[in-house]
Amino acid sequence: MQNRRKFLAQTLTASTGLFLDNFAALAETPLSFTIPADFSLKMLATSWGFPGTIDEFCAKAKKAGYDGIEVWAPTKSEDRYALNKATQANGLEVGFLVGSSSTDFKEHFTQFIQALKNAAALKPLYINCHSGKDYFTLEQAQNIIELSITAAKVAGIPLYHETHRGRICYSAPITRTLLERIPGMRLTLDISHWCVVHESLLADQKDTVDLALSRTDHIHARVGHQEGPQVTDPRAPEWADALKAHLAWWDKVVEMKVAQNQPMTILTEFGPPMYLPTVPYTRQPLADQWAINVHMMELLRSRYLVKK
């Protein structure tokens, strides 16, 4: 079994190297707009799947070249202290995730708003919401979003609702309805989820996607496809169409931010096994999660920042 794993790891490493040039070349494809020298883009690392301590994670993220991290907002004082110490020591900014797992709407609502207030008190770069459940009614969803917007304004913290399966914004049509009803609603765009929900690269929902892009302030840069939320490895040629589709969506968001003279934040969020596909029986991941995220960070930084 050990020899098989070693063989798979060596084979995957060798194969990946063959396609890096093509992957990197996408960063050099001309954009339809000009990036100004003072455009602010902050690239963040995900702690999802990281096996070490918060100190180890922050040190590794800093060494890789990230500007900050995105983590679930800590609720314990010792965790808040450790996070603050690690981010300050490494010169990293932090964005927070908040949400609730309760299936009961009233309980969920109470927990969600409390989590939001706790996160806002820590003054993060932004708050990214895993908002509600996909089976909540439209009125319940609207209540959560409207109150969250009010709370965020009081706290003075940017707040975004993520397009995520299992949550309020799980599908393109539902999200469109909410965006039309709530002018102040802003999004974290993780459009990979919609590719799965609608089993497409969304070419047949262009107007809805364009509306979502126009209300996006933060991006979760993971590449999905018609049958899954995460391609095996975006550097592999079989995923070229999916990668190009996602780059086109992200390009539009960045173009709007440039035109509006607003900053942009992007989290590279390729996940760990079992989100990342594995070899049957071995749980051997088919790619290196950390390496993929770093390559994506480097690709987007090269694509959207003027080289100085």
C-alpha positions as YAML, in Angstrom:
chain: A
units: angstrom
residues:
- id: 1
  name: MET
  ca: [0.00, 0.00, 0.00]
- id: 2
  name: GLN
  ca: [2.82, 2.40, 0.90]
- id: 3
  name: ASN
  ca: [4.60, 1.76, -2.42]
- id: 4
  name: ARG
  ca: [1.36, 2.39, -4.29]
- id: 5
  name: ARG
  ca: [0.90, 5.73, -2.52]
- id: 6
  name: LYS
  ca: [4.51, 6.71, -3.24]
- id: 7
  name: PHE
  ca: [4.07, 5.80, -6.91]
- id: 8
  name: LEU
  ca: [0.83, 7.82, -7.14]
- id: 9
  name: ALA
  ca: [2.42, 10.83, -5.48]
- id: 10
  name: GLN
  ca: [5.45, 10.73, -7.79]
- id: 11
  name: THR
  ca: [3.28, 10.26, -10.87]
- id: 12
  name: LEU
  ca: [0.95, 13.10, -9.96]
- id: 13
  name: THR
  ca: [3.86, 15.44, -9.24]
- id: 14
  name: ALA
  ca: [5.53, 14.67, -12.55]
- id: 15
  name: SER
  ca: [2.28, 15.05, -14.52]
- id: 16
  name: THR
  ca: [1.43, 18.37, -12.89]
- id: 17
  name: GLY
  ca: [4.71, 19.87, -13.99]
- id: 18
  name: LEU
  ca: [3.86, 19.28, -17.64]
- id: 19
  name: PHE
  ca: [0.91, 21.68, -17.51]
- id: 20
  name: LEU
  ca: [2.22, 24.56, -15.38]
- id: 21
  name: ASP
  ca: [3.36, 26.58, -18.39]
- id: 22
  name: ASN
  ca: [-0.13, 26.50, -19.94]
- id: 23
  name: PHE
  ca: [-1.71, 27.43, -16.61]
- id: 24
  name: ALA
  ca: [0.68, 30.33, -16.07]
- id: 25
  name: ALA
  ca: [0.14, 31.54, -19.64]
- id: 26
  name: LEU
  ca: [-3.48, 32.36, -18.79]
- id: 27
  name: ALA
  ca: [-2.22, 35.10, -16.49]
- id: 28
  name: GLU
  ca: [-0.65, 36.79, -19.50]
- id: 29
  name: THR
  ca: [-3.76, 36.80, -21.70]
- id: 30
  name: PRO
  ca: [-4.79, 40.40, -22.42]
- id: 31
  name: LEU
  ca: [-7.59, 41.91, -20.35]
- id: 32
  name: SER
  ca: [-10.22, 44.09, -21.97]
- id: 33
  name: PHE
  ca: [-9.53, 46.84, -19.44]
- id: 34
  name: THR
  ca: [-6.51, 48.56, -17.92]
- id: 35
  name: ILE
  ca: [-5.40, 47.90, -14.35]
- id: 36
  name: PRO
  ca: [-4.21, 51.12, -12.68]
- id: 37
  name: ALA
  ca: [-1.00, 51.06, -10.67]
- id: 38
  name: ASP
  ca: [-2.85, 51.95, -7.46]
- id: 39
  name: PHE
  ca: [-5.49, 49.18, -7.71]
- id: 40
  name: SER
  ca: [-5.84, 47.48, -4.31]
- id: 41
  name: LEU
  ca: [-6.05, 43.68, -4.42]
- id: 42
  name: LYS
  ca: [-5.61, 41.60, -1.29]
- id: 43
  name: MET
  ca: [-5.12, 37.85, -1.63]
- id: 44
  name: LEU
  ca: [-6.18, 35.69, 1.31]
- id: 45
  name: ALA
  ca: [-5.45, 32.11, 2.34]
- id: 46
  name: THR
  ca: [-7.98, 29.63, 3.67]
- id: 47
  name: SER
  ca: [-7.35, 27.66, 6.87]
- id: 48
  name: TRP
  ca: [-9.76, 24.98, 5.62]
- id: 49
  name: GLY
  ca: [-7.95, 21.66, 5.82]
- id: 50
  name: PHE
  ca: [-4.74, 23.06, 7.33]
- id: 51
  name: PRO
  ca: [-3.52, 20.50, 9.90]
- id: 52
  name: GLY
  ca: [-1.31, 22.74, 12.07]
- id: 53
  name: THR
  ca: [-1.72, 25.54, 14.59]
- id: 54
  name: ILE
  ca: [-2.83, 29.07, 13.82]
- id: 55
  name: ASP
  ca: [0.80, 30.20, 14.25]
- id: 56
  name: GLU
  ca: [1.98, 27.63, 11.70]
- id: 57
  name: PHE
  ca: [-0.81, 28.53, 9.29]
- id: 58
  name: CYS
  ca: [-0.12, 32.27, 9.42]
- id: 59
  name: ALA
  ca: [3.62, 31.78, 9.02]
- id: 60
  name: LYS
  ca: [3.08, 29.53, 5.99]
- id: 61
  name: ALA
  ca: [0.55, 31.92, 4.43]
- id: 62
  name: LYS
  ca: [2.93, 34.85, 4.86]
- id: 63
  name: LYS
  ca: [5.85, 32.91, 3.39]
- id: 64
  name: ALA
  ca: [3.71, 31.95, 0.36]
- id: 65
  name: GLY
  ca: [2.97, 35.62, -0.31]
- id: 66
  name: TYR
  ca: [-0.59, 36.05, 0.95]
- id: 67
  name: ASP
  ca: [-1.82, 39.40, 2.29]
- id: 68
  name: GLY
  ca: [-4.20, 37.88, 4.81]
- id: 69
  name: ILE
  ca: [-6.31, 34.92, 5.89]
- id: 70
  name: GLU
  ca: [-9.98, 34.00, 6.12]
- id: 71
  name: VAL
  ca: [-11.12, 31.93, 9.11]
- id: 72
  name: TRP
  ca: [-14.25, 31.25, 11.10]
- id: 73
  name: ALA
  ca: [-14.68, 34.01, 13.68]
- id: 74
  name: PRO
  ca: [-13.32, 32.70, 17.00]
- id: 75
  name: THR
  ca: [-15.73, 32.63, 19.94]
- id: 76
  name: LYS
  ca: [-13.32, 31.71, 22.76]
- id: 77
  name: SER
  ca: [-11.06, 34.36, 24.25]
- id: 78
  name: GLU
  ca: [-7.96, 32.15, 24.00]
- id: 79
  name: ASP
  ca: [-8.62, 31.55, 20.30]
- id: 80
  name: ARG
  ca: [-9.11, 35.27, 19.67]
- id: 81
  name: TYR
  ca: [-5.83, 35.99, 21.43]
- id: 82
  name: ALA
  ca: [-3.94, 33.33, 19.46]
- id: 83
  name: LEU
  ca: [-5.37, 34.57, 16.16]
- id: 84
  name: ASN
  ca: [-4.56, 38.20, 16.90]
- id: 85
  name: LYS
  ca: [-1.02, 37.32, 17.97]
- id: 86
  name: ALA
  ca: [-0.36, 35.18, 14.88]
- id: 87
  name: THR
  ca: [-1.75, 37.67, 12.36]
- id: 88
  name: GLN
  ca: [0.10, 40.60, 13.90]
- id: 89
  name: ALA
  ca: [3.37, 38.67, 14.06]
- id: 90
  name: ASN
  ca: [3.11, 37.89, 10.35]
- id: 91
  name: GLY
  ca: [1.62, 41.17, 9.15]
- id: 92
  name: LEU
  ca: [-1.58, 39.53, 7.89]
- id: 93
  name: GLU
  ca: [-5.10, 40.92, 7.66]
- id: 94
  name: VAL
  ca: [-8.08, 38.74, 8.54]
- id: 95
  name: GLY
  ca: [-11.58, 38.22, 7.18]
- id: 96
  name: PHE
  ca: [-14.15, 36.26, 9.17]
- id: 97
  name: LEU
  ca: [-16.72, 33.62, 8.30]
- id: 98
  name: VAL
  ca: [-19.94, 33.50, 10.31]
- id: 99
  name: GLY
  ca: [-23.01, 31.28, 10.20]
- id: 100
  name: SER
  ca: [-25.27, 28.93, 12.12]
- id: 101
  name: SER
  ca: [-25.96, 25.21, 11.77]
- id: 102
  name: SER
  ca: [-29.37, 25.23, 13.45]
- id: 103
  name: THR
  ca: [-32.23, 23.86, 11.35]
- id: 104
  name: ASP
  ca: [-34.87, 25.83, 13.27]
- id: 105
  name: PHE
  ca: [-35.34, 29.29, 11.80]
- id: 106
  name: LYS
  ca: [-35.82, 31.21, 15.06]
- id: 107
  name: GLU
  ca: [-32.81, 29.57, 16.68]
- id: 108
  name: HIS
  ca: [-30.77, 29.96, 13.52]
- id: 109
  name: PHE
  ca: [-31.70, 33.63, 13.26]
- id: 110
  name: THR
  ca: [-30.65, 34.31, 16.87]
- id: 111
  name: GLN
  ca: [-27.37, 32.41, 16.54]
- id: 112
  name: PHE
  ca: [-26.52, 34.02, 13.21]
- id: 113
  name: ILE
  ca: [-27.03, 37.58, 14.41]
- id: 114
  name: GLN
  ca: [-25.08, 36.91, 17.61]
- id: 115
  name: ALA
  ca: [-22.20, 35.40, 15.59]
- id: 116
  name: LEU
  ca: [-22.27, 38.45, 13.34]
- id: 117
  name: LYS
  ca: [-22.08, 40.85, 16.30]
- id: 118
  name: ASN
  ca: [-19.24, 38.88, 17.89]
- id: 119
  name: ALA
  ca: [-17.27, 38.92, 14.63]
- id: 120
  name: ALA
  ca: [-17.89, 42.62, 14.01]
- id: 121
  name: ALA
  ca: [-16.56, 43.48, 17.47]
- id: 122
  name: LEU
  ca: [-13.17, 42.09, 16.43]
- id: 123
  name: LYS
  ca: [-12.96, 44.59, 13.53]
- id: 124
  name: PRO
  ca: [-12.03, 42.25, 10.65]
- id: 125
  name: LEU
  ca: [-11.32, 43.29, 7.08]
- id: 126
  name: TYR
  ca: [-14.80, 41.96, 6.18]
- id: 127
  name: ILE
  ca: [-17.38, 39.40, 7.29]
- id: 128
  name: ASN
  ca: [-18.39, 36.60, 4.91]
- id: 129
  name: CYS
  ca: [-21.76, 35.04, 5.76]
- id: 130
  name: HIS
  ca: [-22.87, 31.44, 5.37]
- id: 131
  name: SER
  ca: [-26.40, 32.74, 5.51]
- id: 132
  name: GLY
  ca: [-29.44, 30.66, 6.47]
- id: 133
  name: LYS
  ca: [-30.48, 27.35, 4.95]
- id: 134
  name: ASP
  ca: [-31.57, 26.56, 1.40]
- id: 135
  name: TYR
  ca: [-35.02, 25.44, 2.64]
- id: 136
  name: PHE
  ca: [-35.83, 28.65, 4.51]
- id: 137
  name: THR
  ca: [-38.69, 30.59, 2.96]
- id: 138
  name: LEU
  ca: [-37.98, 33.66, 0.87]
- id: 139
  name: GLU
  ca: [-39.37, 35.85, 3.66]
- id: 140
  name: GLN
  ca: [-37.14, 34.18, 6.25]
- id: 141
  name: ALA
  ca: [-34.13, 34.60, 3.99]
- id: 142
  name: GLN
  ca: [-34.97, 38.25, 3.46]
- id: 143
  name: ASN
  ca: [-35.26, 38.81, 7.23]
- id: 144
  name: ILE
  ca: [-31.79, 37.38, 7.83]
- id: 145
  name: ILE
  ca: [-30.16, 39.39, 5.07]
- id: 146
  name: GLU
  ca: [-31.85, 42.71, 5.89]
- id: 147
  name: LEU
  ca: [-31.02, 42.52, 9.60]
- id: 148
  name: SER
  ca: [-27.44, 41.49, 8.85]
- id: 149
  name: ILE
  ca: [-27.02, 44.52, 6.58]
- id: 150
  name: THR
  ca: [-28.30, 46.81, 9.35]
- id: 151
  name: ALA
  ca: [-25.98, 45.25, 11.93]
- id: 152
  name: ALA
  ca: [-22.98, 45.55, 9.60]
- id: 153
  name: LYS
  ca: [-23.70, 49.25, 8.93]
- id: 154
  name: VAL
  ca: [-23.83, 49.96, 12.65]
- id: 155
  name: ALA
  ca: [-20.50, 48.16, 13.13]
- id: 156
  name: GLY
  ca: [-18.92, 49.74, 10.06]
- id: 157
  name: ILE
  ca: [-17.72, 46.37, 8.71]
- id: 158
  name: PRO
  ca: [-18.21, 45.23, 5.08]
- id: 159
  name: LEU
  ca: [-20.52, 42.23, 5.01]
- id: 160
  name: TYR
  ca: [-21.10, 39.76, 2.19]
- id: 161
  name: HIS
  ca: [-23.45, 36.80, 1.68]
- id: 162
  name: GLU
  ca: [-21.80, 33.83, 0.01]
- id: 163
  name: THR
  ca: [-23.24, 31.99, -2.97]
- id: 164
  name: HIS
  ca: [-23.03, 28.56, -1.39]
- id: 165
  name: ARG
  ca: [-24.92, 25.27, -1.61]
- id: 166
  name: GLY
  ca: [-27.07, 24.52, 1.42]
- id: 167
  name: ARG
  ca: [-27.39, 28.24, 2.20]
- id: 168
  name: ILE
  ca: [-29.80, 30.99, 1.18]
- id: 169
  name: CYS
  ca: [-27.86, 31.84, -1.98]
- id: 170
  name: TYR
  ca: [-27.53, 28.24, -3.16]
- id: 171
  name: SER
  ca: [-28.95, 28.90, -6.64]
- id: 172
  name: ALA
  ca: [-28.80, 31.64, -9.24]
- id: 173
  name: PRO
  ca: [-32.60, 32.30, -9.47]
- id: 174
  name: ILE
  ca: [-33.12, 32.54, -5.70]
- id: 175
  name: THR
  ca: [-30.15, 34.86, -5.34]
- id: 176
  name: ARG
  ca: [-31.45, 37.03, -8.17]
- id: 177
  name: THR
  ca: [-34.82, 37.42, -6.44]
- id: 178
  name: LEU
  ca: [-33.13, 38.46, -3.21]
- id: 179
  name: LEU
  ca: [-30.79, 40.90, -4.95]
- id: 180
  name: GLU
  ca: [-33.76, 42.52, -6.68]
- id: 181
  name: ARG
  ca: [-35.64, 42.80, -3.38]
- id: 182
  name: ILE
  ca: [-32.69, 44.03, -1.27]
- id: 183
  name: PRO
  ca: [-30.64, 46.80, -2.90]
- id: 184
  name: GLY
  ca: [-28.01, 46.76, -0.12]
- id: 185
  name: MET
  ca: [-27.24, 43.06, -0.43]
- id: 186
  name: ARG
  ca: [-23.63, 42.33, -1.38]
- id: 187
  name: LEU
  ca: [-22.08, 39.00, -2.30]
- id: 188
  name: THR
  ca: [-19.11, 36.77, -1.82]
- id: 189
  name: LEU
  ca: [-18.99, 35.09, -5.21]
- id: 190
  name: ASP
  ca: [-18.24, 31.38, -4.99]
- id: 191
  name: ILE
  ca: [-19.80, 30.62, -8.34]
- id: 192
  name: SER
  ca: [-18.41, 27.09, -8.39]
- id: 193
  name: HIS
  ca: [-21.47, 26.10, -6.31]
- id: 194
  name: TRP
  ca: [-23.88, 27.34, -8.96]
- id: 195
  name: CYS
  ca: [-22.08, 25.31, -11.63]
- id: 196
  name: VAL
  ca: [-23.03, 22.17, -9.68]
- id: 197
  name: VAL
  ca: [-26.55, 23.23, -8.78]
- id: 198
  name: HIS
  ca: [-27.39, 24.05, -12.40]
- id: 199
  name: GLU
  ca: [-25.15, 21.40, -14.00]
- id: 200
  name: SER
  ca: [-23.69, 23.98, -16.35]
- id: 201
  name: LEU
  ca: [-21.19, 26.77, -16.77]
- id: 202
  name: LEU
  ca: [-24.23, 29.07, -16.59]
- id: 203
  name: ALA
  ca: [-24.23, 30.28, -20.19]
- id: 204
  name: ASP
  ca: [-28.04, 30.09, -20.15]
- id: 205
  name: GLN
  ca: [-28.32, 32.42, -17.12]
- id: 206
  name: LYS
  ca: [-26.13, 35.29, -18.26]
- id: 207
  name: ASP
  ca: [-28.43, 38.10, -17.04]
- id: 208
  name: THR
  ca: [-28.68, 36.57, -13.58]
- id: 209
  name: VAL
  ca: [-24.93, 35.96, -13.37]
- id: 210
  name: ASP
  ca: [-24.22, 39.52, -14.53]
- id: 211
  name: LEU
  ca: [-26.45, 40.87, -11.75]
- id: 212
  name: ALA
  ca: [-24.59, 38.75, -9.20]
- id: 213
  name: LEU
  ca: [-21.22, 39.94, -10.53]
- id: 214
  name: SER
  ca: [-22.34, 43.56, -10.24]
- id: 215
  name: ARG
  ca: [-23.08, 43.03, -6.52]
- id: 216
  name: THR
  ca: [-19.88, 41.13, -5.70]
- id: 217
  name: ASP
  ca: [-17.26, 42.56, -3.34]
- id: 218
  name: HIS
  ca: [-15.31, 39.42, -2.44]
- id: 219
  name: ILE
  ca: [-14.40, 36.30, -4.42]
- id: 220
  name: HIS
  ca: [-13.79, 32.73, -3.36]
- id: 221
  name: ALA
  ca: [-11.50, 31.62, -6.17]
- id: 222
  name: ARG
  ca: [-12.25, 27.94, -6.56]
- id: 223
  name: VAL
  ca: [-12.97, 26.45, -9.97]
- id: 224
  name: GLY
  ca: [-16.04, 24.25, -10.18]
- id: 225
  name: HIS
  ca: [-17.59, 22.35, -13.06]
- id: 226
  name: GLN
  ca: [-20.89, 20.91, -14.21]
- id: 227
  name: GLU
  ca: [-20.71, 17.89, -11.88]
- id: 228
  name: GLY
  ca: [-18.74, 19.17, -8.91]
- id: 229
  name: PRO
  ca: [-17.72, 22.24, -6.89]
- id: 230
  name: GLN
  ca: [-13.99, 21.65, -7.37]
- id: 231
  name: VAL
  ca: [-12.01, 20.49, -10.36]
- id: 232
  name: THR
  ca: [-9.30, 17.98, -9.56]
- id: 233
  name: ASP
  ca: [-6.53, 20.43, -10.45]
- id: 234
  name: PRO
  ca: [-7.16, 23.68, -12.39]
- id: 235
  name: ARG
  ca: [-3.74, 23.36, -14.03]
- id: 236
  name: ALA
  ca: [-4.80, 20.16, -15.87]
- id: 237
  name: PRO
  ca: [-5.84, 20.69, -19.52]
- id: 238
  name: GLU
  ca: [-9.15, 18.83, -19.16]
- id: 239
  name: TRP
  ca: [-10.40, 21.68, -16.96]
- id: 240
  name: ALA
  ca: [-9.41, 24.51, -19.32]
- id: 241
  name: ASP
  ca: [-13.00, 25.43, -20.20]
- id: 242
  name: ALA
  ca: [-14.06, 25.60, -16.55]
- id: 243
  name: LEU
  ca: [-11.02, 27.68, -15.63]
- id: 244
  name: LYS
  ca: [-11.60, 30.09, -18.51]
- id: 245
  name: ALA
  ca: [-15.26, 30.50, -17.52]
- id: 246
  name: HIS
  ca: [-14.32, 31.36, -13.94]
- id: 247
  name: LEU
  ca: [-11.58, 33.75, -15.05]
- id: 248
  name: ALA
  ca: [-14.09, 35.54, -17.28]
- id: 249
  name: TRP
  ca: [-16.48, 35.99, -14.33]
- id: 250
  name: TRP
  ca: [-13.71, 37.20, -12.03]
- id: 251
  name: ASP
  ca: [-12.42, 39.55, -14.73]
- id: 252
  name: LYS
  ca: [-15.81, 41.27, -14.85]
- id: 253
  name: VAL
  ca: [-15.83, 41.80, -11.09]
- id: 254
  name: VAL
  ca: [-12.32, 43.24, -11.11]
- id: 255
  name: GLU
  ca: [-13.16, 45.46, -14.08]
- id: 256
  name: MET
  ca: [-16.11, 46.92, -12.15]
- id: 257
  name: LYS
  ca: [-13.97, 47.49, -9.05]
- id: 258
  name: VAL
  ca: [-11.36, 49.28, -11.14]
- id: 259
  name: ALA
  ca: [-14.04, 51.47, -12.75]
- id: 260
  name: GLN
  ca: [-15.50, 52.27, -9.31]
- id: 261
  name: ASN
  ca: [-12.04, 52.88, -7.80]
- id: 262
  name: GLN
  ca: [-12.78, 50.29, -5.11]
- id: 263
  name: PRO
  ca: [-10.52, 47.64, -3.52]
- id: 264
  name: MET
  ca: [-10.91, 43.91, -4.09]
- id: 265
  name: THR
  ca: [-10.33, 40.86, -1.90]
- id: 266
  name: ILE
  ca: [-9.94, 37.29, -3.17]
- id: 267
  name: LEU
  ca: [-9.68, 34.07, -1.17]
- id: 268
  name: THR
  ca: [-8.11, 31.05, -2.88]
- id: 269
  name: GLU
  ca: [-10.34, 28.25, -1.60]
- id: 270
  name: PHE
  ca: [-9.56, 24.88, -3.09]
- id: 271
  name: GLY
  ca: [-10.50, 22.46, -0.32]
- id: 272
  name: PRO
  ca: [-8.91, 19.38, 1.22]
- id: 273
  name: PRO
  ca: [-9.91, 15.70, 0.86]
- id: 274
  name: MET
  ca: [-12.66, 14.64, 0.55]
- id: 275
  name: TYR
  ca: [-13.72, 17.87, -1.15]
- id: 276
  name: LEU
  ca: [-10.59, 17.41, -3.19]
- id: 277
  name: PRO
  ca: [-11.09, 14.10, -5.07]
- id: 278
  name: THR
  ca: [-9.10, 11.11, -3.84]
- id: 279
  name: VAL
  ca: [-7.96, 7.71, -5.07]
- id: 280
  name: PRO
  ca: [-10.46, 4.99, -4.05]
- id: 281
  name: TYR
  ca: [-9.50, 2.89, -1.01]
- id: 282
  name: THR
  ca: [-6.43, 5.03, -0.18]
- id: 283
  name: ARG
  ca: [-7.84, 8.53, 0.44]
- id: 284
  name: GLN
  ca: [-4.74, 9.70, -1.40]
- id: 285
  name: PRO
  ca: [-5.57, 13.19, -2.75]
- id: 286
  name: LEU
  ca: [-5.29, 13.54, -6.50]
- id: 287
  name: ALA
  ca: [-3.51, 16.88, -6.12]
- id: 288
  name: ASP
  ca: [-1.78, 19.06, -3.52]
- id: 289
  name: GLN
  ca: [-4.33, 21.44, -1.98]
- id: 290
  name: TRP
  ca: [-1.81, 23.98, -0.71]
- id: 291
  name: ALA
  ca: [0.11, 24.04, -4.00]
- id: 292
  name: ILE
  ca: [-3.08, 24.57, -5.99]
- id: 293
  name: ASN
  ca: [-4.15, 27.50, -3.82]
- id: 294
  name: VAL
  ca: [-0.72, 29.12, -4.04]
- id: 295
  name: HIS
  ca: [-0.67, 28.71, -7.83]
- id: 296
  name: MET
  ca: [-4.13, 30.27, -8.03]
- id: 297
  name: MET
  ca: [-3.01, 33.16, -5.83]
- id: 298
  name: GLU
  ca: [0.01, 33.76, -8.04]
- id: 299
  name: LEU
  ca: [-2.07, 33.53, -11.21]
- id: 300
  name: LEU
  ca: [-4.63, 36.08, -10.02]
- id: 301
  name: ARG
  ca: [-2.05, 38.44, -8.58]
- id: 302
  name: SER
  ca: [-0.17, 38.39, -11.88]
- id: 303
  name: ARG
  ca: [-3.41, 38.88, -13.79]
- id: 304
  name: TYR
  ca: [-4.87, 41.73, -11.75]
- id: 305
  name: LEU
  ca: [-1.92, 43.72, -10.44]
- id: 306
  name: VAL
  ca: [0.46, 45.96, -12.33]
- id: 307
  name: LYS
  ca: [3.99, 44.66, -11.95]
- id: 308
  name: LYS
  ca: [6.18, 47.23, -10.20]
...
